[in-house]
Amino acid sequence: MAPRKPPDPELAARVAELRERIAERARETGRDGDAITLVAVTKFHPPELVTDLAALGVRDIGESRHPEAAQKSAAVAEPSLRWHFVGQLQSNKARLVRAYADVIHSLDRPSLLRVLEGPDEPVSVFVQVNLTDDPGRGGVAPGELGVMVERVLAAPGLRLLGLMAVAGRDAEPGREFARVRELRDRVVLPLAPGAGSLSMGMSGDWPDAVAEGATHLRIGTAITGNRPIAA
Ligand SMILES: *Cc1c(COP(=O)(O)O)cnc(C)c1O
């Protein structure tokens, strides 16, 4: 078998620099850098990019669209990788996503529970919170979070990790992330003391997310460069 081409040196440099900046930001904000998982979001990119990232030691891959994610995870077939589904879940696809996703970040409405629960291998989930007044943005309203958490805890086959959020376009990300942390402390932890993880922070706002306690950064373009097709 011919040896694979080594990963693109620019990709390697971006990954190395980002890792260094995350570690630096963690030190600066009194966080333990080892408690922060970098999820490399590879939507719209070919499977080869994921293989390259795996060769660079990236273990967590994020995807946002089915069936692209299904095809890619099958094509890469790299058992050391953990696949994170971060995009909005359609009810009629959720069961299929569960089959390859190790972690679902976008549990954003109670009706998905019926579809995702079951006696299979447990799947780890984040409940997505909607911090805007626009119900179309996806996510559970803060006032409904407690009920949602209780339902997730009662659903067989789901393991609650914590909360996920996407900062609004015009928002100040630091303030939104602080609100997510506050919701975790006040609503989630009393019900589920083990579910303290926070999936928040993208290419443009991850330093604020680290400062507010993010445990999972979902970073696309800062690693991959621009996506081949506009998202
Ligand atoms: C695409 C995407 C990301 C990564 O976005 P970048 O700005 O490219 O870092 C993170 N989270 C979700 C939900 C996404 O859809």
PDBQT file of the ligand as one rigid body, heavy atoms in Angstrom, charges set to zero:
ROOT
HETATM    1  C1  LIG A 301     -20.417  25.313  11.402  1.00  0.00    +0.000 C 
HETATM    2  C2  LIG A 301     -20.657  25.260  12.865  1.00  0.00    +0.000 A 
HETATM    3  C3  LIG A 301     -19.614  25.529  13.778  1.00  0.00    +0.000 A 
HETATM    4  C4  LIG A 301     -18.237  25.969  13.354  1.00  0.00    +0.000 C 
HETATM    5  O1  LIG A 301     -18.290  27.280  12.839  1.00  0.00    +0.000 OA
HETATM    6  P1  LIG A 301     -16.997  28.135  12.487  1.00  0.00    +0.000 P 
HETATM    7  O2  LIG A 301     -17.455  29.525  12.569  1.00  0.00    +0.000 OA
HETATM    8  O3  LIG A 301     -16.571  27.709  11.133  1.00  0.00    +0.000 OA
HETATM    9  O4  LIG A 301     -15.957  27.820  13.512  1.00  0.00    +0.000 OA
HETATM   10  C5  LIG A 301     -19.905  25.419  15.135  1.00  0.00    +0.000 A 
HETATM   11  N1  LIG A 301     -21.143  25.065  15.579  1.00  0.00    +0.000 NA
HETATM   12  C6  LIG A 301     -22.146  24.810  14.741  1.00  0.00    +0.000 A 
HETATM   13  C7  LIG A 301     -23.483  24.448  15.294  1.00  0.00    +0.000 C 
HETATM   14  C8  LIG A 301     -21.945  24.898  13.365  1.00  0.00    +0.000 A 
HETATM   15  O5  LIG A 301     -22.972  24.651  12.527  1.00  0.00    +0.000 OA
ENDROOT
TORSDOF 0
